[in-house]
Amino acid sequence: MTKIFEKIIGALIIVFALYIGYVDVLDHDWRYVTPTDKQVKYYSISEDKALKLYQLMKDTHDILVKHKIDYWIDNGTLLGAVRNKGIIPFDDDLDIGVLHQDEIRLQAIAEEVEKRGYSFSQKTIYAICTKVTKLLQEKTCLDIFIYHKKDNKFVFTNLLVRNTYPKAYFYDNEIFPLKKYQFGEVEVYGPDKAKGYLDRQYPEWDIYAIIQQPHKYHVWLSAIEKKTKFILTPALLKAAQPTGPLR
């Protein structure tokens, strides 16, 4: 009986390994799918995660405005503000940009960030995150990218980040003057002209949604899912919920 059980387990392991090899090694063409509301819910972040992200955005906005540090939302956070009026249902972090000339003042907010119960770190980029107090608890983070002007563009100051995201730049007439965007129940600052940036970063962003997995994500995505373009439906155009109430 034990040998039969071992053979069954061995066969299952082989089948699983072959499946992993198929979806994660072989190249796949893009597929186009109209998602059901059930699928959107499956891929979406939890209500607790959404609420933590909105609170983190509000608190960071309040601190930066208080210290007169200009910032703008970028990457997926900007896409969410334009397309969803809030967080993209399956996005799991926040992204903002700050000019290199404000970096010293940015470092000075660390103490206030800590007083509000967050951590403040600087590695490749700056990050403000919720503190982990339980085993296996996932952090909720806001990444801060430093930009400087080069020729007629605002580009990432960190060369590694710039090379990783070569299309993530703003032309000098796209950022300023900053304007406000609705983001759930709060208003945040973003670039004056967002469309050019979004077109470079996320082609066809106004037609399809792509689920990316750059962070510690709440669901495991196969290579096929990573190369799926979901046709925008009302459920996909809705911001992650709940948007509040916030402290």
ABEGO torsion letter per residue (X at the ends): XAAAAAAAAAAAAAAAAAAAAAAAABBBBBBBBBBBAAAAAAABBBAAAAAAAAAAAAAAAAAAAAAGBBBBBBEAAAAAAAAAGEBBAABABBBBBBBAAAAAAAAAAAAAAAAAGBBBBBBABBBBBBBBABBGBBBBBBBBBBBBBBEABBBBABAAAAAABAABBBBAAAAOBBBBBBBEABBBBBBABAAAAAAAABBGAAABBBBBBABBBABBBBAAAAABBBBBBAAAABBBOBAOBBX
